[in-house]
Amino acid sequence: MTLAQNSPNGFLMALYLLVLLCLASNANAQQSVTSINKFKSGISVVEVNASFNISNAVSFLPALKDCKTYKIDIDNAGSLKVKTVPTIIVFDNGKEKKRYEANIMMRCEAKLNDIQNTVNDIQRSKFE
């Protein structure tokens, strides 16, 4: 028997720890946003996903260089016209430059290098 099964206080403590673990797992370099206004400055890479598809979330976006990364829930992405989740969209000063959409299994096939190359191409174009 566990502590949670032995007493109501143990159950509450276990529930509290579970909530803390969930919050900690979401605390990474990406920002969760509810407004697309954040993408208007510089290069931004945005992952749009849904809570029912969290197991297929893209984990490598914080490793991208020379850009800001964000997560946005599909419920807050109406103006982005997302058809599948997850979808990764690369913006430059608010203008969409590239979109990576999920396959039929609701997984994004784009890799870190694919997205980093897009960011690098945008950076290079500013010097041409």
N, CA and C atoms as a LAMMPS dump frame, in Angstrom:
ITEM: TIMESTEP
0
ITEM: NUMBER OF ATOMS
384
ITEM: BOX BOUNDS ff ff ff
-5.0000000000000000e+02 5.0000000000000000e+02
-5.0000000000000000e+02 5.0000000000000000e+02
-5.0000000000000000e+02 5.0000000000000000e+02
ITEM: ATOMS id mol type element x y z
1 1 1 N 0.827 -1.185 0
2 1 2 C 0 0 0
3 1 3 C 0.87 1.248 0
4 2 1 N 0.417 2.236 -0.73
5 2 2 C 1.155 3.497 -0.774
6 2 3 C 0.585 4.47 0.238
7 3 1 N 1.306 5.545 0.434
8 3 2 C 0.852 6.586 1.343
9 3 3 C -0.481 7.166 0.891
10 4 1 N -0.647 7.307 -0.426
11 4 2 C -1.885 7.875 -0.957
12 4 3 C -3.078 6.994 -0.647
13 5 1 N -2.88 5.694 -0.554
14 5 2 C -3.986 4.792 -0.264
15 5 3 C -4.3 4.77 1.222
16 6 1 N -3.368 5.145 2.072
17 6 2 C -3.543 5.045 3.516
18 6 3 C -4.269 6.227 4.123
19 7 1 N -4.192 7.41 3.514
20 7 2 C -4.817 8.562 4.151
21 7 3 C -5.229 9.587 3.113
22 8 1 N -6.24 10.384 3.441
23 8 2 C -6.641 11.454 2.528
24 8 3 C -5.527 12.47 2.316
25 9 1 N -4.746 12.761 3.372
26 9 2 C -3.631 13.703 3.227
27 9 3 C -2.57 13.172 2.28
28 10 1 N -2.342 11.873 2.314
29 10 2 C -1.386 11.26 1.395
30 10 3 C -1.845 11.39 -0.048
31 11 1 N -3.133 11.242 -0.266
32 11 2 C -3.683 11.399 -1.621
33 11 3 C -3.49 12.824 -2.11
34 12 1 N -3.784 13.792 -1.241
35 12 2 C -3.61 15.193 -1.627
36 12 3 C -2.156 15.51 -1.921
37 13 1 N -1.251 14.953 -1.126
38 13 2 C 0.179 15.172 -1.357
39 13 3 C 0.599 14.575 -2.696
40 14 1 N 0.12 13.378 -3.014
41 14 2 C 0.452 12.741 -4.285
42 14 3 C -0.104 13.553 -5.447
43 15 1 N -1.313 14.07 -5.306
44 15 2 C -1.923 14.896 -6.345
45 15 3 C -1.121 16.188 -6.532
46 16 1 N -0.717 16.798 -5.446
47 16 2 C 0.087 18.015 -5.485
48 16 3 C 1.411 17.763 -6.215
49 17 1 N 2.066 16.664 -5.908
50 17 2 C 3.337 16.331 -6.562
51 17 3 C 3.145 16.092 -8.058
52 18 1 N 2.044 15.459 -8.416
53 18 2 C 1.745 15.218 -9.832
54 18 3 C 1.587 16.542 -10.573
55 19 1 N 0.86 17.481 -9.974
56 19 2 C 0.68 18.791 -10.598
57 19 3 C 2.018 19.497 -10.742
58 20 1 N 2.862 19.448 -9.728
59 20 2 C 4.183 20.068 -9.812
60 20 3 C 5.032 19.46 -10.918
61 21 1 N 4.974 18.15 -11.057
62 21 2 C 5.728 17.482 -12.12
63 21 3 C 5.239 17.913 -13.489
64 22 1 N 3.944 18.032 -13.658
65 22 2 C 3.392 18.477 -14.935
66 22 3 C 3.842 19.891 -15.267
67 23 1 N 3.808 20.766 -14.284
68 23 2 C 4.253 22.141 -14.507
69 23 3 C 5.739 22.195 -14.829
70 24 1 N 6.527 21.416 -14.144
71 24 2 C 7.971 21.408 -14.374
72 24 3 C 8.309 20.885 -15.759
73 25 1 N 7.567 19.918 -16.245
74 25 2 C 7.866 19.352 -17.558
75 25 3 C 7.585 20.342 -18.674
76 26 1 N 6.736 21.337 -18.424
77 26 2 C 6.433 22.345 -19.433
78 26 3 C 7.347 23.555 -19.351
79 27 1 N 8.199 23.609 -18.355
80 27 2 C 9.072 24.767 -18.175
81 27 3 C 10.351 24.564 -18.965
82 28 1 N 10.318 24.961 -20.243
83 28 2 C 11.519 24.877 -21.063
84 28 3 C 11.738 26.212 -21.747
85 29 1 N 12.608 26.253 -22.719
86 29 2 C 12.959 27.514 -23.357
87 29 3 C 11.837 28.079 -24.211
88 30 1 N 10.866 27.273 -24.549
89 30 2 C 9.752 27.762 -25.334
90 30 3 C 8.762 28.483 -24.444
91 31 1 N 8.079 29.428 -25.024
92 31 2 C 7.041 30.134 -24.311
93 31 3 C 5.691 29.682 -24.849
94 32 1 N 4.747 29.444 -23.962
95 32 2 C 3.388 29.189 -24.393
96 32 3 C 2.714 30.536 -24.572
97 33 1 N 2.072 30.709 -25.694
98 33 2 C 1.441 31.994 -25.976
99 33 3 C -0.007 31.785 -26.394
100 34 1 N -0.785 32.811 -26.202
101 34 2 C -2.182 32.771 -26.636
102 34 3 C -2.44 33.809 -27.713
103 35 1 N -1.433 34.595 -28.054
104 35 2 C -1.598 35.639 -29.049
105 35 3 C -0.465 35.569 -30.06
106 36 1 N -0.795 35.715 -31.331
107 36 2 C 0.243 35.658 -32.358
108 36 3 C 0.996 36.973 -32.487
109 37 1 N 0.657 37.971 -31.716
110 37 2 C 1.362 39.25 -31.767
111 37 3 C 2.829 39.118 -31.389
112 38 1 N 3.189 38.089 -30.647
113 38 2 C 4.583 37.881 -30.235
114 38 3 C 5.489 37.581 -31.424
115 39 1 N 4.944 37.141 -32.54
116 39 2 C 5.753 36.685 -33.672
117 39 3 C 6.126 37.817 -34.62
118 40 1 N 5.82 39.054 -34.281
119 40 2 C 5.997 40.165 -35.206
120 40 3 C 7.404 40.741 -35.222
121 41 1 N 8.261 40.291 -34.33
122 41 2 C 9.604 40.859 -34.245
123 41 3 C 10.651 39.755 -34.378
124 42 1 N 11.521 39.875 -35.376
125 42 2 C 12.587 38.903 -35.568
126 42 3 C 12.09 37.586 -36.135
127 43 1 N 12.921 36.555 -36.011
128 43 2 C 12.579 35.221 -36.498
129 43 3 C 11.955 34.437 -35.354
130 44 1 N 10.776 33.909 -35.596
131 44 2 C 10.065 33.121 -34.597
132 44 3 C 9.676 31.78 -35.191
133 45 1 N 9.848 30.729 -34.4
134 45 2 C 9.421 29.391 -34.791
135 45 3 C 8.322 28.981 -33.814
136 46 1 N 7.168 28.653 -34.37
137 46 2 C 5.979 28.4 -33.561
138 46 3 C 5.49 26.98 -33.784
139 47 1 N 5.292 26.271 -32.692
140 47 2 C 4.663 24.95 -32.768
141 47 3 C 3.212 25.099 -32.348
142 48 1 N 2.307 24.701 -33.228
143 48 2 C 0.884 24.68 -32.907
144 48 3 C 0.498 23.227 -32.692
145 49 1 N -0.06 22.937 -31.537
146 49 2 C -0.45 21.566 -31.217
147 49 3 C -1.74 21.609 -30.416
148 50 1 N -2.22 20.442 -30.038
149 50 2 C -3.446 20.322 -29.255
150 50 3 C -3.192 19.405 -28.072
151 51 1 N -3.962 19.591 -27.028
152 51 2 C -3.762 18.791 -25.816
153 51 3 C -3.957 17.301 -26.079
154 52 1 N -4.823 16.948 -27.016
155 52 2 C -5.037 15.53 -27.304
156 52 3 C -3.879 14.899 -28.067
157 53 1 N -2.949 15.719 -28.558
158 53 2 C -1.821 15.219 -29.35
159 53 3 C -0.482 15.544 -28.689
160 54 1 N -0.486 15.75 -27.411
161 54 2 C 0.733 16.164 -26.713
162 54 3 C 1.847 15.118 -26.833
163 55 1 N 1.484 13.867 -27.01
164 55 2 C 2.507 12.822 -27.144
165 55 3 C 3.32 12.99 -28.428
166 56 1 N 2.803 13.737 -29.396
167 56 2 C 3.523 13.986 -30.639
168 56 3 C 4.099 15.398 -30.702
169 57 1 N 4.21 16.045 -29.563
170 57 2 C 4.787 17.39 -29.531
171 57 3 C 6.243 17.342 -29.99
172 58 1 N 6.688 18.428 -30.556
173 58 2 C 8.06 18.536 -31.039
174 58 3 C 8.937 18.988 -29.87
175 59 1 N 9.941 18.197 -29.559
176 59 2 C 10.757 18.471 -28.38
177 59 3 C 12.04 19.252 -28.682
178 60 1 N 12.435 19.333 -29.93
179 60 2 C 13.751 19.896 -30.237
180 60 3 C 13.758 21.395 -30.523
181 61 1 N 12.623 22.051 -30.531
182 61 2 C 12.611 23.475 -30.874
183 61 3 C 13.485 24.343 -29.967
184 62 1 N 13.584 24.078 -28.668
185 62 2 C 14.452 24.92 -27.843
186 62 3 C 15.931 24.864 -28.258
187 63 1 N 16.31 23.868 -29.028
188 63 2 C 17.702 23.75 -29.474
189 63 3 C 18.005 24.631 -30.684
190 64 1 N 16.991 25.249 -31.275
191 64 2 C 17.208 26.107 -32.428
192 64 3 C 18 27.355 -32.032
193 65 1 N 18.815 27.823 -32.951
194 65 2 C 19.65 29.005 -32.715
195 65 3 C 19.142 30.179 -33.554
196 66 1 N 19.385 31.383 -33.073
197 66 2 C 19.084 32.625 -33.793
198 66 3 C 17.601 32.851 -34.059
199 67 1 N 16.754 32.38 -33.159
200 67 2 C 15.316 32.599 -33.287
201 67 3 C 14.66 32.437 -31.92
202 68 1 N 13.432 32.9 -31.828
203 68 2 C 12.624 32.68 -30.636
204 68 3 C 11.7 31.507 -30.937
205 69 1 N 11.405 30.697 -29.93
206 69 2 C 10.503 29.568 -30.129
207 69 3 C 9.304 29.707 -29.199
208 70 1 N 8.159 29.297 -29.717
209 70 2 C 6.91 29.413 -28.98
210 70 3 C 6.058 28.167 -29.201
211 71 1 N 5.167 27.935 -28.248
212 71 2 C 4.125 26.921 -28.399
213 71 3 C 2.793 27.639 -28.312
214 72 1 N 1.863 27.212 -29.13
215 72 2 C 0.524 27.786 -29.079
216 72 3 C -0.473 26.655 -29.249
217 73 1 N -1.532 26.698 -28.48
218 73 2 C -2.571 25.685 -28.567
219 73 3 C -3.447 25.966 -29.783
220 74 1 N -3.904 24.922 -30.403
221 74 2 C -4.737 25.04 -31.6
222 74 3 C -5.957 25.926 -31.348
223 75 1 N -6.459 25.927 -30.129
224 75 2 C -7.625 26.749 -29.794
225 75 3 C -7.331 28.241 -29.907
226 76 1 N -6.068 28.621 -29.826
227 76 2 C -5.668 30.027 -29.902
228 76 3 C -4.994 30.375 -31.222
229 77 1 N -5.106 29.508 -32.202
230 77 2 C -4.366 29.697 -33.456
231 77 3 C -5.285 29.893 -34.658
232 78 1 N -6.469 30.411 -34.427
233 78 2 C -7.452 30.548 -35.502
234 78 3 C -6.942 31.265 -36.731
235 79 1 N -6.258 32.386 -36.56
236 79 2 C -5.804 33.162 -37.708
237 79 3 C -4.638 32.508 -38.447
238 80 1 N -4.028 31.482 -37.859
239 80 2 C -2.913 30.796 -38.514
240 80 3 C -3.376 29.725 -39.504
241 81 1 N -4.654 29.41 -39.505
242 81 2 C -5.248 28.451 -40.447
243 81 3 C -4.52 27.111 -40.435
244 82 1 N -4.358 26.545 -39.25
245 82 2 C -3.691 25.264 -39.085
246 82 3 C -4.68 24.144 -39.368
247 83 1 N -4.259 23.194 -40.208
248 83 2 C -5.119 22.071 -40.586
249 83 3 C -4.792 20.8 -39.824
250 84 1 N -3.516 20.627 -39.455
251 84 2 C -3.08 19.425 -38.747
252 84 3 C -2.189 19.821 -37.577
253 85 1 N -2.153 18.958 -36.582
254 85 2 C -1.271 19.204 -35.438
255 85 3 C -0.342 18.024 -35.264
256 86 1 N 0.9 18.267 -34.88
257 86 2 C 1.492 19.587 -34.738
258 86 3 C 1.851 20.194 -36.093
259 87 1 N 1.849 21.507 -36.127
260 87 2 C 2.329 22.272 -37.272
261 87 3 C 3.391 23.23 -36.75
262 88 1 N 4.483 23.332 -37.47
263 88 2 C 5.552 24.262 -37.118
264 88 3 C 5.585 25.338 -38.193
265 89 1 N 5.541 26.589 -37.739
266 89 2 C 5.536 27.72 -38.664
267 89 3 C 6.729 28.621 -38.325
268 90 1 N 7.474 28.996 -39.368
269 90 2 C 8.61 29.897 -39.201
270 90 3 C 8.186 31.279 -39.714
271 91 1 N 8.314 32.293 -38.845
272 91 2 C 7.97 33.664 -39.179
273 91 3 C 9.226 34.521 -39.198
274 92 1 N 9.223 35.512 -40.079
275 92 2 C 10.251 36.542 -40.06
276 92 3 C 9.54 37.883 -39.985
277 93 1 N 9.685 38.567 -38.867
278 93 2 C 9.014 39.847 -38.629
279 93 3 C 7.513 39.767 -38.925
280 94 1 N 6.897 38.697 -38.479
281 94 2 C 5.45 38.544 -38.61
282 94 3 C 4.973 37.931 -39.91
283 95 1 N 5.876 37.739 -40.871
284 95 2 C 5.486 37.143 -42.149
285 95 3 C 5.855 35.665 -42.156
286 96 1 N 4.891 34.833 -42.512
287 96 2 C 5.162 33.4 -42.572
288 96 3 C 6.128 33.102 -43.712
289 97 1 N 7.189 32.351 -43.38
290 97 2 C 8.198 31.993 -44.37
291 97 3 C 8.14 30.518 -44.738
292 98 1 N 7.807 29.666 -43.783
293 98 2 C 7.789 28.213 -44.048
294 98 3 C 6.856 27.56 -43.051
295 99 1 N 6.203 26.487 -43.506
296 99 2 C 5.273 25.739 -42.663
297 99 3 C 5.574 24.254 -42.807
298 100 1 N 5.669 23.584 -41.671
299 100 2 C 5.881 22.136 -41.627
300 100 3 C 4.646 21.524 -40.971
301 101 1 N 3.921 20.717 -41.735
302 101 2 C 2.676 20.135 -41.213
303 101 3 C 2.864 18.662 -40.877
304 102 1 N 2.054 18.199 -39.957
305 102 2 C 2.111 16.811 -39.513
306 102 3 C 1.641 15.87 -40.618
307 103 1 N 2.084 14.631 -40.502
308 103 2 C 1.63 13.6 -41.429
309 103 3 C 0.294 13.032 -40.952
310 104 1 N -0.184 12.017 -41.619
311 104 2 C -1.483 11.425 -41.288
312 104 3 C -1.506 10.799 -39.888
313 105 1 N -0.322 10.482 -39.359
314 105 2 C -0.224 9.916 -38.004
315 105 3 C -0.111 11.016 -36.941
316 106 1 N -0.309 12.274 -37.35
317 106 2 C -0.247 13.432 -36.455
318 106 3 C 1.132 13.589 -35.82
319 107 1 N 2.167 13.338 -36.624
320 107 2 C 3.55 13.538 -36.213
321 107 3 C 4.225 14.456 -37.221
322 108 1 N 5.048 15.337 -36.73
323 108 2 C 5.786 16.232 -37.614
324 108 3 C 7.039 15.508 -38.09
325 109 1 N 7.219 15.446 -39.394
326 109 2 C 8.383 14.754 -39.947
327 109 3 C 9.602 15.661 -40.053
328 110 1 N 9.424 16.958 -39.89
329 110 2 C 10.549 17.886 -39.954
330 110 3 C 11.498 17.614 -38.796
331 111 1 N 12.763 17.714 -39.081
332 111 2 C 13.814 17.498 -38.083
333 111 3 C 14.437 18.836 -37.703
334 112 1 N 15.212 18.817 -36.647
335 112 2 C 15.889 20.016 -36.173
336 112 3 C 16.672 20.69 -37.296
337 113 1 N 17.426 19.917 -38.058
338 113 2 C 18.237 20.493 -39.141
339 113 3 C 17.389 21.168 -40.208
340 114 1 N 16.226 20.604 -40.522
341 114 2 C 15.338 21.204 -41.524
342 114 3 C 14.924 22.61 -41.098
343 115 1 N 14.501 22.718 -39.857
344 115 2 C 14.013 24.001 -39.365
345 115 3 C 15.172 24.973 -39.16
346 116 1 N 16.299 24.48 -38.642
347 116 2 C 17.467 25.349 -38.469
348 116 3 C 17.946 25.876 -39.811
349 117 1 N 17.904 25.052 -40.855
350 117 2 C 18.299 25.513 -42.189
351 117 3 C 17.388 26.631 -42.684
352 118 1 N 16.093 26.532 -42.398
353 118 2 C 15.159 27.593 -42.776
354 118 3 C 15.506 28.883 -42.044
355 119 1 N 15.768 28.79 -40.739
356 119 2 C 16.163 29.966 -39.956
357 119 3 C 17.465 30.551 -40.513
358 120 1 N 18.431 29.699 -40.826
359 120 2 C 19.707 30.163 -41.375
360 120 3 C 19.521 30.868 -42.716
361 121 1 N 18.647 30.317 -43.563
362 121 2 C 18.37 30.933 -44.868
363 121 3 C 17.773 32.332 -44.693
364 122 1 N 16.887 32.483 -43.738
365 122 2 C 16.294 33.801 -43.467
366 122 3 C 17.386 34.759 -42.999
367 123 1 N 18.236 34.288 -42.099
368 123 2 C 19.337 35.132 -41.599
369 123 3 C 20.254 35.557 -42.749
370 124 1 N 20.63 34.609 -43.617
371 124 2 C 21.524 34.9 -44.738
372 124 3 C 20.9 35.916 -45.696
373 125 1 N 19.598 35.791 -45.926
374 125 2 C 18.938 36.691 -46.877
375 125 3 C 18.996 38.147 -46.431
376 126 1 N 19.174 38.391 -45.173
377 126 2 C 19.255 39.766 -44.666
378 126 3 C 20.586 40.428 -45.035
379 127 1 N 21.57 39.627 -45.434
380 127 2 C 22.89 40.151 -45.776
381 127 3 C 23.135 40.174 -47.285
382 128 1 N 22.168 39.757 -48.048
383 128 2 C 22.33 39.729 -49.512
384 128 3 C 21.888 41.02 -50.149
